Amino acid sequence: MKILIAKRLGNSTMSVEIEERQDKEAMLKAAFFLTPDVCGLCDGINVIWEGRRAKTDNGMFTYISRRCLKCAAQSTAGEYKDGGYFWKKWEIYRGGHPPEEP
């Protein structure tokens, strides 16, 4: 199965093509991109995507996250061991303190 997705991100459009032999795998991978960009804490719709890299003693890591510009909550992308991504729970990070919910 082949799935084509065009997702609006602010003033830009991201095009994604997913192709998998098994329909269920294609739909699982597409679901990551089809999740609405609505903050899970304040219901804000002004959400941006960000990416960054971090180097540690264990190697280089890439982080993809969504950030709400209304309440500063973040949802980071997690990765399944056998392929595909999912969005983690929305939370507000307060430097040096555990994340909290409003």
C-alpha positions as CSV (number, residue, x, y, z in Angstrom):
1,M,0.0,0.0,0.0
2,K,1.2,3.5,-0.8
3,I,0.0,6.5,1.1
4,L,0.6,10.1,0.1
5,I,0.2,12.8,2.7
6,A,0.3,16.6,2.3
7,K,0.4,18.3,5.7
8,R,0.2,22.0,6.3
9,L,2.6,23.3,8.9
10,G,2.1,27.0,9.3
11,N,2.8,28.6,5.9
12,S,4.5,25.5,4.6
13,T,3.4,22.2,3.3
14,M,5.2,18.9,4.0
15,S,4.7,16.0,1.5
16,V,5.3,12.5,2.8
17,E,5.1,9.2,0.9
18,I,4.8,6.0,2.8
19,E,5.0,2.6,1.1
20,E,4.7,-0.7,2.9
21,R,3.8,-4.2,1.8
22,Q,1.4,-4.6,4.7
23,D,-1.6,-2.2,4.7
24,K,-1.6,-2.1,8.5
25,E,2.1,-1.0,8.6
26,A,1.5,1.7,6.1
27,M,-1.5,3.1,8.1
28,L,0.5,2.9,11.3
29,K,3.3,5.0,9.8
30,A,0.8,7.4,8.2
31,A,-1.0,7.9,11.6
32,F,2.0,9.8,13.0
33,F,1.7,12.5,10.3
34,L,-2.1,12.6,10.4
35,T,-2.3,13.3,14.2
36,P,-3.8,16.8,14.6
37,D,-1.4,19.5,15.7
38,V,-3.6,20.5,18.7
39,C,-1.9,20.9,22.1
40,G,-3.0,18.2,24.4
41,L,-2.9,20.5,27.4
42,C,-4.5,23.8,26.4
43,D,-6.1,22.8,23.1
44,G,-4.0,25.5,21.3
45,I,-3.7,25.2,17.6
46,N,-0.6,27.4,17.1
47,V,1.8,24.4,17.1
48,I,5.1,24.3,15.4
49,W,7.4,21.3,14.6
50,E,11.1,21.5,15.6
51,G,14.1,19.3,15.2
52,R,17.4,19.2,16.9
53,R,20.5,16.9,17.2
54,A,22.3,16.1,20.4
55,K,25.7,14.4,20.7
56,T,26.4,12.2,23.7
57,D,29.0,9.6,24.6
58,N,26.6,7.0,23.1
59,G,26.4,8.8,19.7
60,M,24.3,11.3,17.8
61,F,20.6,11.5,18.5
62,T,17.9,13.3,16.5
63,Y,14.8,14.7,18.2
64,I,11.6,15.8,16.6
65,S,9.0,17.6,18.7
66,R,5.9,19.7,18.4
67,R,5.7,22.9,20.6
68,C,2.6,24.8,21.5
69,L,3.2,28.6,21.2
70,K,0.3,29.3,23.5
71,C,1.4,27.4,26.7
72,A,4.9,26.1,25.7
73,A,4.0,22.4,26.1
74,Q,5.9,19.9,24.0
75,S,5.2,16.5,22.5
76,T,8.3,14.6,21.3
77,A,8.3,11.9,18.7
78,G,9.1,8.4,20.0
79,E,10.3,5.6,17.7
80,Y,9.2,2.0,17.7
81,K,12.0,-0.5,17.7
82,D,10.6,-2.3,14.6
83,G,10.0,1.0,12.7
84,G,7.6,3.9,12.7
85,Y,7.0,6.8,15.1
86,F,4.5,7.9,17.7
87,W,3.8,11.2,19.6
88,K,4.6,11.1,23.3
89,K,2.3,12.8,25.9
90,W,2.2,16.6,25.9
91,E,4.1,18.2,28.8
92,I,5.6,21.4,29.9
93,Y,9.3,21.3,30.7
94,R,10.6,23.5,33.4
95,G,14.5,23.5,33.2
96,G,16.0,21.5,36.1
97,H,12.6,20.3,37.3
98,P,10.5,17.4,36.2
99,P,7.9,18.1,33.4
100,E,4.5,19.1,34.7
101,E,1.0,19.5,33.5
102,P,-1.0,22.7,34.0
